[in-house]
Amino acid sequence: MSYDHEWRKFSLEYRELNPFCVFCLDEGIYNGKHIHVDHITPLEVDPSKKYDLTNLRSVCRSHHGQLTRNFLNTGKNELMEKDLKKI
C-alpha cells in the first residue's frame, strides 16, 4: 500500500483537525510536534481501512516509532504501559 499524493493531502487535513498526539494527550501533554497519522489496524492487516476515520489517530514521532516496533515484534499495534512512561 503506497502513500501517494491523495494520502498526503488527506493526512495533512487529518493532522490539521487532530493536531496533537493522542498518547501525549492522555498524559496531559499537548504535543503537536512531528505528528503522524497512524492506522490503528495497520494497512498490512486491512488495506481497505486506509481512509477510515475510525481507524486513524494522530501520534508523535516517538510514539509512532514505539507502535511500529511493537507491531513488528508482537503483531499488535498498541503501546505497552512501560512505553507510555518514556515520553
Secondary structure, DSSP 4 states (H G I P E B T S, - for coil): ----HHHHHHHHHHHHHS-S-HHHHHTT----SSEEEEESS-TTT-GGGTT-GGGEEEEEHHHHHHHHHHHHHHS--S--HHHHTT-
